[in-house]
Amino acid sequence: MNRLFMLATIVSLIMLGGFEAQAKDRGAGKHWVLNLVGSGAMYESTVPDIDGDGHDDAAICFDVELYDANNRRLVGTATDCLSMVTPVGTGISLVGTTYFHLPQGTLVTRGNTTVQPVIQNTMTPSGQMITHITGASGTGNAILWGSNRFAGAMGTVRLSGMVDMTNFAGNPGDPIVFDCLFVIDLY
């Protein structure tokens, strides 16, 4: 009887290890869907080198709240910094550097972002009017650096966002209202 119990325990542990390995293969704990939400006042700052000259680059930044998109719980704050802002046709091209400040550490991502005016009346589920849609994605590593749990992290990042730039004229203190989803897959 003792051997039967021991055998059952060993088989259970082997199966549990197999399930854990399968969960890791599916990216469990490495798939983040974060919602950057709220109004942030613009301030000038710098971000790590973008153009390869070895110097930090100028940016305009905004601090807003950060929510887990799955359960809508506040999980931290985010700093969204915009650099190399260039008008293109009716839209804007820019490089976005986003700092996710979470209890597990800080994760810093970067992406080439497109901003386009909405062509239909658009409103967030909470009733915020939207003036522009934003988007960024890529297949390569979009993680600049991380701390604590995110130290040495690499992964892809996708941005699907909505912003209200009604009161933004490009001056320090001017607000942009954000409702942006970031899908982060660490590998």
C-alpha positions in Angstrom: 0.0 0.0 0.0 2.9 2.3 0.9 4.4 1.7 -2.6 1.1 2.4 -4.3 0.8 5.7 -2.5 4.5 6.5 -3.4 3.9 5.6 -7.1 0.7 7.7 -7.3 2.6 10.7 -5.8 5.4 10.3 -8.3 3.0 10.1 -11.2 1.1 13.1 -10.0 4.4 15.2 -9.7 5.5 14.2 -13.2 2.1 15.2 -14.6 2.1 18.5 -12.7 5.6 19.2 -14.1 4.3 18.5 -17.6 1.4 20.9 -17.1 3.8 23.6 -15.9 6.0 23.0 -18.9 3.0 23.3 -21.2 1.9 26.5 -19.5 5.3 28.0 -19.9 5.3 27.0 -23.6 2.0 29.0 -24.0 3.6 32.1 -22.4 1.7 31.9 -19.1 2.9 34.8 -17.0 4.5 36.4 -20.0 1.4 37.7 -21.8 0.3 41.2 -20.5 -2.6 43.3 -21.7 -2.3 46.7 -20.1 -4.6 49.6 -20.5 -3.0 53.1 -20.3 -6.0 55.3 -19.3 -6.5 58.9 -18.2 -5.5 62.4 -18.9 -1.8 63.4 -18.7 -0.3 66.9 -18.8 2.7 67.2 -21.3 6.2 67.7 -20.0 9.5 67.8 -21.8 12.0 65.0 -21.0 14.4 62.7 -22.8 14.4 59.0 -23.7 17.2 56.5 -24.4 18.9 57.0 -27.8 16.7 56.4 -30.8 18.8 57.6 -33.8 22.0 55.8 -32.9 24.2 58.9 -32.1 24.8 57.7 -28.5 22.8 60.5 -26.9 19.4 60.6 -25.3 16.7 62.1 -27.5 14.1 64.8 -26.8 10.6 63.7 -26.0 7.3 65.0 -24.8 5.9 62.8 -22.0 2.6 62.1 -20.2 2.0 60.2 -16.9 -1.3 58.3 -16.7 -2.8 55.4 -14.7 -2.2 51.8 -15.8 -4.9 49.1 -15.6 -4.9 45.3 -16.1 -7.2 45.0 -19.2 -8.5 41.6 -18.0 -10.0 42.7 -14.7 -9.9 46.6 -14.9 -7.8 46.8 -11.7 -5.3 49.6 -11.3 -1.9 48.0 -11.4 0.5 50.9 -11.7 1.3 54.0 -13.7 2.7 54.5 -17.2 4.8 57.3 -18.7 4.2 57.6 -22.5 7.0 59.6 -24.2 6.7 60.7 -27.8 9.7 61.5 -29.9 10.5 62.3 -33.6 7.0 63.6 -34.1 6.5 64.1 -37.8 3.3 65.2 -39.7 2.6 62.8 -42.6 -0.4 63.6 -44.7 -3.3 63.9 -42.4 -1.6 61.8 -39.7 1.5 61.8 -37.5 4.5 59.4 -37.4 6.3 59.2 -34.1 8.5 57.0 -31.9 6.8 56.0 -28.7 8.8 55.0 -25.6 6.5 53.8 -22.8 7.6 53.1 -19.2 5.3 50.7 -17.4 5.7 51.2 -13.7 4.3 48.0 -12.0 4.8 46.4 -8.6 6.9 43.7 -10.2 9.3 46.3 -11.7 9.5 48.7 -14.6 9.3 47.6 -18.2 10.3 50.0 -21.0 9.1 49.5 -24.6 9.5 51.3 -27.9 7.6 51.3 -31.1 7.1 53.2 -34.4 3.6 54.6 -34.0 1.1 55.9 -36.4 -1.5 58.5 -35.3 -4.5 59.3 -37.5 -7.6 61.5 -37.0 -10.8 59.6 -36.6 -13.2 59.8 -39.6 -16.3 58.9 -37.6 -17.5 60.1 -34.2 -15.6 57.8 -31.8 -16.2 57.5 -28.1 -14.6 55.2 -25.4 -16.9 52.9 -23.4 -16.6 55.5 -20.5 -17.9 58.3 -22.7 -14.7 60.1 -23.6 -14.7 61.6 -27.1 -11.8 60.5 -29.3 -10.0 62.6 -31.9 -7.2 60.2 -33.0 -6.5 56.5 -33.3 -3.0 55.2 -32.6 -1.2 52.0 -33.5 2.1 50.3 -33.4 3.3 46.7 -33.8 6.3 44.6 -34.9 7.7 41.2 -34.9 11.1 42.0 -33.3 12.1 42.8 -29.8 10.4 46.0 -28.6 11.7 45.9 -25.0 14.4 48.5 -24.2 15.0 47.4 -20.6 13.4 46.3 -17.5 14.0 46.2 -13.7 13.3 43.5 -11.1 11.0 40.8 -12.7 11.5 42.4 -16.1 15.3 42.6 -16.0 16.7 41.1 -19.3 13.2 40.7 -20.7 12.6 40.6 -24.5 9.4 40.5 -26.4 6.9 42.0 -28.8 4.6 44.8 -28.2 1.4 45.9 -29.9 -0.4 49.2 -29.3 -4.0 49.9 -30.2 -5.0 53.2 -28.9 -7.4 56.1 -28.8 -6.6 59.6 -27.7 -8.4 62.9 -27.3 -6.1 65.8 -28.4 -8.8 68.4 -28.3 -7.0 70.5 -25.7 -3.4 69.7 -26.8 -1.5 72.5 -28.6 2.0 71.1 -28.0 2.8 73.3 -24.9 4.0 72.0 -21.5 1.0 71.4 -19.3 -1.4 70.7 -22.3 -3.3 67.4 -21.8 -3.9 64.4 -23.9 -6.5 61.9 -22.8 -5.4 58.3 -23.4 -7.2 55.0 -23.7 -4.5 52.7 -25.1 -4.2 49.0 -25.0 -0.7 47.5 -25.0 -0.4 43.7 -25.7 3.0 42.6 -24.5 4.4 39.1 -25.1 7.6 38.4 -23.3 9.9 35.6 -24.5 
